[in-house]
Amino acid sequence: ETTGEALAKFVSGHPQKLGFFAPVPFPDVDGALKQTAYALDVLKADGLILLTNQNGIYIGDPAADDFYAELDRRHANVFVHPARASFVDDLTLKLWGSVVEYPFETTRIAANLIYNEQMRKYPNIRWILAHAGGCVPYISLRLKLMSEQDPNGPPDFKDRVPEGVEPYVSKFYFDTAISGSRAAMASLRLVTDNSHIMFGSDWPYIHREYVDEQITNMRNMPELSDIFAQVERENAMKLFPRFC
């Protein structure tokens, strides 16, 4: 039994209350295409889940363009969660990898999807980035350096994507997992539409008390309290209308 099949079986007990993202074997393009069809057509998954990288190959790698094209054709919901970067063990830092490296992982793939033009070429994919997009909101201005320096050109990024970075940053969807702070939410709201922010908890990988603290924060903070009903439920319902 595959993970997707196990998830489908679990959800079948309460199909109006539960949904699931099915994993696919990226960067194996042929395997990912087959599993995408099986997951969405047979298992009736609500979307797919991808890790930021597998063995150092990141989402946004142009070699997988046939896969992105299929996701675009299906208007797929794709949730992206960070994976352990291959180089973490070589660092002299003694920090737990998820403390700082996980947000950087999500930032890498967001930048990669913009730089390699998947955000431009495949606009129907709904990319949902974990943890408020990592560092994406905070460094959104810095990402514009793609248009100033392109070590891989010609053609340079500014010629390939003359509209620049900003339109694509705003098209990602972002969850709030482990990001329920005033600083994070203030930054996030400045770079995307309110409809692109959705609740996320990261439970059970963080303690329930920490999740409860973030919910309380988000309900009360001026940076988010005015749209909390949207974030908590309404925005997700638009991406997953079968729950309406």
N, C-alpha and C positions, 0 to 999 in steps of 0.2 A: 504494500500500500504506500503510495507516494504521500508527501506532505500535503499536496493539494487535495488528494482524495480524502485524507484524514480530516482536513479542515471542512471539506464539503459535507462529510458525514456529521461532523460536530454541529455545523450550522443548520443542518436539516431538521434538528430538533426544535428550533425556534426561528424559522426562516424569515419571519416578519420583524424579528428583533435583532438578529445576528447576520453579519455578512463577513466576507473574507477576501483577502488578497492572495492570489496564488503565486508561488515562486516559480521562476523559469530559469533555465541554465545559461544565462548570459555569462560569457561572450560566445558561447556555442550558438551561432546564428541559426543553423538548421534545427538544432534541438530546441532553441527558444521559440522558433516559429511553430514547431509541432506542439510544444507544450502550451503556447498561447492559444492555439485553436482548441486544444483539449480543455484547457482551463475555462475559457470563456464560452465555448459552445456546448460542451458536455457537462462540465462541473458547475457551470453557471456562476463562476467567480464574479465578484463585483469589480475586480481590477487585478492588477499584477503588482508584485513587490519585487524590487531589485535592490541589491546591495551596491554601494557606490563603486566598489571594485572587486574583481575576482582575480587573484594572482597578479595584481598590479595593472590589470586592464580595466580602464574606467568607462563608465557610462558616458556616451558621447564619442567614443572611438568610432571614426568613420567606417571602419571595416564592418560595422554592424548596421549600416544604413538600411539594408533590406528589412531588418527587424523593426527599426524605427518607422519605416514606411508602412509596415503592417499595423503597428500600433496607431499610427495616424489614420489609416483607413478605418479602423475600428473605433476611433474616438475614445481610446482606452484611458482609464484612470490608472496611473502608475505611481505607486508610493515608493519613494527612495529613502532607504535607511543607511546610515554609515556603516561601513565594515572596517575592520582593523587594517590600517595601512601596512603594506609589506615591509616598510622600513622602520617601523616602530621599535622593533627589537634592537636596531642598531643605534638608537638614540641613547645618550647617557642620562637622560631624564628618568627619574624613578616614579613619575606620576603614572597613575592608572590611565591607560590609553584613551578611555572614553572622556576623560576630563577636558582635554583640549583637542586631541586629534580627531575625535568624531565630528565636531563642528567644522573643522578644516576639510574633512573628507566631503561633506555635503557641499561646501563652498567650491571645492575642486570640480565636482561634476556639474554644478550649475554654470560655472564659467566655461567648462568644456562644451556643454550643450550649446551655449551661445557662440563660442569661438568657432566650433566646427559646423555651425549653421543648422543643427537639428531643430533649434527653436524657430528658425526662419522657414525651413523646408517642410516641417511637419507640425503645423500650428494646431492640429486637432488633438494632440496628445495632452492630457491633463497631468502634468508632472506635479506631484505633491511631495514637497521637501520636508523631511523631519526637522524638528528642533528649530523652527522659525528660519529655516534655510541656512543654519550654521552661522557664518559670518557675512552672508550675502548682503543683508540690509546695511550693515555697518560699513562695508567696503564698496557699496554700489558705485560711488564716485570713482574709486580706484580702478574698478573694472573697465572704466572708459580708456584706460591706458592701452587696451587692445587696439584702439584706433590710432594710437601714437607710435607704438612700437610693435612690430610683428616680425620676430626672428625667422618665421617660416615662409614669409612672402618672397617674391611676388606670386600671385596677387596678394596684396596686403589685406588685412581685416577691414580696413576702412573702405576698400574698393569692393570687397565681397559683400559687406554688410554696411552700406552707406548710411542706413538709419541709426547705426550704432547700438550700444548695449542697452540703453535705458528702456526701450519698449519691451524688451524680452525679460528683463528682471521682473517687471510688473506682471508678467503672464504666468509665472510660477504660482502654485498654491503652496501654502505654508501651514504646518501645524504648530501648536504652541507647546509641545512636550518639552519639559525641562527649560522652558523659556518664559515662564510666567512672571517676568519682572517688568517694572516700569520702563527701564532702559531698553530692553529688548522689544517690547510692544510699541514704544514710541518710534523706534527706528523702523520697525516692520511696517507700521501704518503709513509711513512717509514714502515707501517704495512700491506699495501695491494697493489694489482696491480692497475695500473692506470685505467684499464678497470672496476674496481669495485667502482668508484667514480662517482656519478651522481648529477646533479643540483637539488636542492630543495629550496623552498622559504619561506614556512610557511605562505604565504599570504592566506587569509586575516586576520590571527590572529596576524600578526605584520604589522605595517604601511608600505605602499608602499615605502616611502622614505628610510626605513631601508633595504628593499629588493634591491632597486636601488644601495644603498651604497655598499652592499655586492657584487653585480654583478660587479660594477666598480673595487672594490678591487681585485676580483678574476681574472678579465681580465688583471690586471696590476701587480699583485704580482709575484715575481720570483718563489714562491713555487707552483704556479698553472698555470700561464699564458701559459706555453708551452703545456699544455694539455687541455686548456679551451674548445676547440672545441669538444674534447671527452666528457668532463664533461657536457657540455651544451646540447649535443644532441646524439652523436654517441654511447655512452655506453648504454643509455636507449633504443636506437633502436635495439640493440642486444637482450635485454630482451623482447622487445615488437615488434617483426618483422612485425606485421600486419600494422604498420605505415610506413614501408619502401616503 
